[in-house]
Amino acid sequence: MIGIWKEYLREEFDDQGRTSKAHIEIPPNFNFAYDVVDRIAAAEPDRRALQWCSVTGAERTFTFGDISRLSNKAANYLTSMGITKGDYVLVVVKHSWQFWYLSIALHKIGAVMVPATFMLRKHDIEYRVNAARIKACICTATCDIPDQVDISEDIPSLKMKFLLNGHRDGWIDIDAGVETAPEEWTRVPNRSTDTMLMYFTSGTAGDPKMVLHDFSYPLGHILTAKNWYCVDPEGLHFTIADTGWIKCAWGKLYAPWMMEAGIFVYEFERFDPSDIMDKVERYRITTLCSPPTMFRMFLNAGTEGHDLSSLKHTGIAGEALSPNTYKMWLENTGLKLMEAFGQTETPPIIGTWDGYEPKPGSMGVPSPLFDVDLVDPDGNPVPPGVDGEIIVRVANREPGITVGYLKNDKGNRELQVEHVHHTGDVAWRDEDGYFWYVGRNDDIIKSSGYRISPFEIESVLMHHPAVLECAITGIPDPVRGQLVKATIVLRAGYEGTDELAKELQNYVKKGTAPYKYPRAIEFVKELPKSTSGKIMRRTIRKKDAE
C-alpha cells in the first residue's frame, strides 16, 4: 500500500481522535486514471483491484496492473475510432466487468463519461442523446438497451454504437477492438477543472438534469472511503448499486480505489438476500453498503447459516433506517449501520462518520470536508429543532461538488447563489448536531400553518403490515391550504376497504403527531416511478390537480 490519498488530504482531529476538519489539495492537472490507477499499477501491479462474478458462476479477478493495461488498450482503440477529448459517451453496461477499465480509458482520453441505467426506454434514449449531444454509446448485449437505441429516432449526434458481450448488426464489437489494440499509451494532458463525468438526475420533478463533475470529483471521495465506508486496503468493498447510478461512482469506482482497496462486483438479475450473503461469505467481503431495504431483506431471509464474520463495517444510504432494522442487524452481526446523505450533485455531505455513534433514522453529522448548514428561505441559519434547507457553502472550490448543470441556466441560478450550493432538501438538527431528513422542498406539505414532511408519514406507514409502498402528497383544500393524502400499494392478501383506510389513519395518529395523519387515502396497484425507481410525487400531484 502506497497511501496515495495521503498526498491530497489534510486533517484536523478532535479530542476523541475523530476527523473534525478536512481539506483536499487539488493539483491543477489531476486525473484519477493516471494519478491513482496507473500509479498503483506501477507500484503494486499485482494488487487486487476488482473481484467480479456472475450468477452463472463465472468469475474473474483483475489487478491494478490489469486495469491499467486494459484501459490503455481501450483508450487506443476508442481514439482510433474517433473518440476524442471532450466527447460525450453514454455507457450502459449493467454490472459487466468491462465498465471498470472502460471508465478509466475514457478518463485517459479526456472524454466525458455518461453512465446510465439499463432501464432506459426509447424516449429516455432520445432525450439523453439529444440533450447532451452524445457522440457514442457503449452498451452490453445482455440488456435491451441496444433495442431501444435502434428504434430511437432523430438522434443525429450519435455517430458510433459499441457493443459488449455479443454481436449485432450495425454495432461495433468493442471487445474485439480492445483485444487487438496496442498497450502503450501516452498521457493526454487535462486540467482538473475539465469536465470528466456527467450523470442524469432521476427526473422526479421534470426532465432529468444533466449534472457535470470535473476531474477533481474523485478526490471528494477520499473521506467517503476512509471515514464512512471505512474500507480495508487489503479487503473487498461491496456497494450494491447499478453502474448507471451515482452510488456506483461513490462505492464501486472512485472511493475504494482512492484507498487502494479491492472492489467486489456481482452480476445478478434479481436481488436474492441469501445469495448475496453467500457471496459475502465466499469472497470474504470486508465492507458492505446498500439501502436499508436490503438489510431488512437480509434479516427477513435469516442470517443463520451464513458466515458474515469477514464484515467489519456496514453502511446505508438512500432511504430512512428504522430503529428495528438497526437493532436486529446489530444483534445478528455485531455491526452498526452507518448512514450518509449525498446527491448526484455531491459526495456524501452528511454521515455517521468513523468514531461517531449512529442515531437510527438520522443522516448523521456534516462531513469534515464541507461547510454544511441548515437555513431558512432568507438564507439565515436555523436553530436546533427547526426545519431548514441543507446547503453547502462553497466559497473555495470543493472537490466532489458539481460544477453545474449542462444547458440549464435556470437550474444553475437556483443551484448556487453567492457561493452557496443549494440541495433543495430539508432537514432539522438536534442538540447533538445530528441531522434528520424531512423531505424535498417541493414535497413539503403546508396545511393549516403546519409544514408537514411526507418522509415522516411514509416512514410510519411503511411499518404497517398491509403497506407495501406509499407516497404522501398534498392536495388542495380551500380551508387548510393543503390536505395530506396517502397513495398506497397494499401487500398481497389485503383489500383497500374503508375499514383499512380508517385503520391506517389511526395508525399514523399513534406513530406521529395526530395533525399529520392522511385525511385522504387512495389505494392503487402501483406508484409512478422514475427510471431509477424513485417515486414521482409530482405525477401524483398533477393527477390530483386534474
DADA-V671135 format. One record per residue. RES is the residue in three letters. PSI is psi in whole degrees, 0 to 359 (* if undefined). Layout:
BEGIN
RES,PSI + RES,PSI
END
This chain:
BEGIN
MET,129 + ILE,349 + GLY,49 + ILE,322 + TRP,332 + LYS,337 + GLU,339 + TYR,335 + LEU,131 + ARG,127 + GLU,150 + GLU,152 + PHE,150 + ASP,183 + ASP,354 + GLN,6 + GLY,9 + ARG,150 + THR,117 + SER,334 + LYS,140 + ALA,153 + HIS,140 + ILE,126 + GLU,120 + ILE,111 + PRO,152 + PRO,337 + ASN,36 + PHE,136 + ASN,115 + PHE,322 + ALA,314 + TYR,316 + ASP,350 + VAL,296 + VAL,308 + ASP,326 + ARG,319 + ILE,317 + ALA,322 + ALA,322 + ALA,320 + GLU,74 + PRO,336 + ASP,4 + ARG,133 + ARG,127 + ALA,322 + LEU,127 + GLN,112 + TRP,142 + CYS,164 + SER,167 + VAL,342 + THR,352 + GLY,353 + ALA,148 + GLU,150 + ARG,143 + THR,131 + PHE,135 + THR,170 + PHE,329 + GLY,320 + ASP,313 + ILE,320 + SER,313 + ARG,312 + LEU,324 + SER,325 + ASN,315 + LYS,316 + ALA,321 + ALA,317 + ASN,316 + TYR,313 + LEU,321 + THR,327 + SER,336 + MET,356 + GLY,5 + ILE,126 + THR,175 + LYS,132 + GLY,348 + ASP,142 + TYR,127 + VAL,118 + LEU,129 + VAL,113 + VAL,93 + VAL,13 + LYS,244 + HIS,23 + SER,140 + TRP,338 + GLN,338 + PHE,322 + TRP,316 + TYR,331 + LEU,321 + SER,313 + ILE,323 + ALA,316 + LEU,323 + HIS,321 + LYS,321 + ILE,328 + GLY,11 + ALA,163 + VAL,114 + MET,134 + VAL,85 + PRO,149 + ALA,158 + THR,153 + PHE,0 + MET,5 + LEU,146 + ARG,181 + LYS,310 + HIS,319 + ASP,318 + ILE,311 + GLU,316 + TYR,313 + ARG,314 + VAL,315 + ASN,321 + ALA,320 + ALA,2 + ARG,55 + ILE,131 + LYS,326 + ALA,156 + CYS,146 + ILE,117 + CYS,153 + THR,144 + ALA,350 + THR,13 + CYS,175 + ASP,14 + ILE,318 + PRO,324 + ASP,315 + GLN,324 + VAL,317 + ASP,333 + ILE,356 + SER,148 + GLU,151 + ASP,57 + ILE,68 + PRO,336 + SER,339 + LEU,107 + LYS,334 + MET,141 + LYS,111 + PHE,138 + LEU,135 + LEU,148 + ASN,35 + GLY,182 + HIS,146 + ARG,138 + ASP,135 + GLY,358 + TRP,149 + ILE,131 + ASP,97 + ILE,330 + ASP,315 + ALA,322 + GLY,317 + VAL,322 + GLU,320 + THR,358 + ALA,152 + PRO,158 + GLU,341 + GLU,135 + TRP,137 + THR,133 + ARG,131 + VAL,120 + PRO,146 + ASN,163 + ARG,152 + SER,337 + THR,358 + ASP,151 + THR,131 + MET,327 + LEU,143 + MET,132 + TYR,144 + PHE,136 + THR,177 + SER,340 + GLY,32 + THR,345 + ALA,34 + GLY,196 + ASP,142 + PRO,138 + LYS,156 + MET,104 + VAL,122 + LEU,137 + HIS,142 + ASP,185 + PHE,348 + SER,350 + TYR,312 + PRO,330 + LEU,333 + GLY,352 + HIS,11 + ILE,312 + LEU,332 + THR,313 + ALA,315 + LYS,318 + ASN,351 + TRP,300 + TYR,329 + CYS,50 + VAL,152 + ASP,117 + PRO,337 + GLU,3 + GLY,198 + LEU,130 + HIS,135 + PHE,110 + THR,126 + ILE,102 + ALA,144 + ASP,147 + THR,348 + GLY,354 + TRP,156 + ILE,333 + LYS,333 + CYS,317 + ALA,321 + TRP,301 + GLY,352 + LYS,13 + LEU,281 + TYR,310 + ALA,306 + PRO,319 + TRP,336 + MET,329 + MET,8 + GLU,23 + ALA,155 + GLY,149 + ILE,133 + PHE,133 + VAL,128 + TYR,119 + GLU,101 + PHE,161 + GLU,321 + ARG,136 + PHE,119 + ASP,108 + PRO,322 + SER,321 + ASP,318 + ILE,317 + MET,327 + ASP,322 + LYS,321 + VAL,316 + GLU,311 + ARG,317 + TYR,3 + ARG,52 + ILE,137 + THR,329 + THR,142 + LEU,137 + CYS,135 + SER,171 + PRO,154 + PRO,327 + THR,320 + MET,326 + PHE,324 + ARG,322 + MET,323 + PHE,314 + LEU,320 + ASN,324 + ALA,336 + GLY,120 + THR,350 + GLU,139 + GLY,357 + HIS,126 + ASP,102 + LEU,19 + SER,342 + SER,337 + LEU,130 + LYS,344 + HIS,137 + THR,137 + GLY,161 + ILE,155 + ALA,159 + GLY,339 + GLU,172 + ALA,146 + LEU,126 + SER,142 + PRO,327 + ASN,318 + THR,317 + TYR,312 + LYS,315 + MET,320 + TRP,319 + LEU,317 + GLU,324 + ASN,330 + THR,344 + GLY,9 + LEU,142 + LYS,149 + LEU,117 + MET,117 + GLU,157 + ALA,160 + PHE,133 + GLY,186 + GLN,175 + THR,329 + GLU,351 + THR,163 + PRO,185 + PRO,123 + ILE,347 + ILE,140 + GLY,168 + THR,90 + TRP,166 + ASP,127 + GLY,349 + TYR,143 + GLU,125 + PRO,148 + LYS,107 + PRO,125 + GLY,342 + SER,147 + MET,339 + GLY,209 + VAL,162 + PRO,146 + SER,139 + PRO,345 + LEU,340 + PHE,152 + ASP,90 + VAL,140 + ASP,171 + LEU,130 + VAL,158 + ASP,179 + PRO,339 + ASP,2 + GLY,10 + ASN,137 + PRO,142 + VAL,151 + PRO,169 + PRO,142 + GLY,353 + VAL,135 + ASP,142 + GLY,160 + GLU,139 + ILE,123 + ILE,159 + VAL,123 + ARG,127 + VAL,52 + ALA,323 + ASN,160 + ARG,125 + GLU,121 + PRO,136 + GLY,334 + ILE,133 + THR,148 + VAL,357 + GLY,180 + TYR,143 + LEU,130 + LYS,47 + ASN,78 + ASP,318 + LYS,315 + GLY,322 + ASN,324 + ARG,324 + GLU,333 + LEU,312 + GLN,122 + VAL,118 + GLU,52 + HIS,30 + VAL,122 + HIS,122 + HIS,124 + THR,335 + GLY,3 + ASP,145 + VAL,139 + ALA,173 + TRP,160 + ARG,136 + ASP,181 + GLU,340 + ASP,0 + GLY,7 + TYR,140 + PHE,145 + TRP,124 + TYR,139 + VAL,311 + GLY,182 + ARG,148 + ASN,315 + ASP,340 + ASP,347 + ILE,132 + ILE,131 + LYS,107 + SER,121 + SER,36 + GLY,352 + TYR,146 + ARG,117 + ILE,131 + SER,120 + PRO,324 + PHE,317 + GLU,316 + ILE,320 + GLU,320 + SER,324 + VAL,311 + LEU,325 + MET,347 + HIS,348 + HIS,134 + PRO,341 + ALA,343 + VAL,121 + LEU,312 + GLU,156 + CYS,158 + ALA,132 + ILE,129 + THR,169 + GLY,139 + ILE,146 + PRO,142 + ASP,129 + PRO,337 + VAL,307 + ARG,352 + GLY,301 + GLN,151 + LEU,151 + VAL,128 + LYS,139 + ALA,124 + THR,120 + ILE,135 + VAL,125 + LEU,154 + ARG,159 + ALA,138 + GLY,353 + TYR,148 + GLU,144 + GLY,75 + THR,166 + ASP,325 + GLU,318 + LEU,321 + ALA,315 + LYS,320 + GLU,318 + LEU,323 + GLN,315 + ASN,326 + TYR,318 + VAL,321 + LYS,326 + LYS,334 + GLY,345 + THR,185 + ALA,132 + PRO,329 + TYR,348 + LYS,356 + TYR,149 + PRO,116 + ARG,343 + ALA,136 + ILE,130 + GLU,128 + PHE,129 + VAL,165 + LYS,328 + GLU,158 + LEU,145 + PRO,134 + LYS,155 + SER,177 + THR,340 + SER,359 + GLY,5 + LYS,140 + ILE,133 + MET,86 + ARG,330 + ARG,318 + THR,320 + ILE,316 + ARG,319 + LYS,317 + LYS,316 + ASP,323 + ALA,327 + GLU,*
END
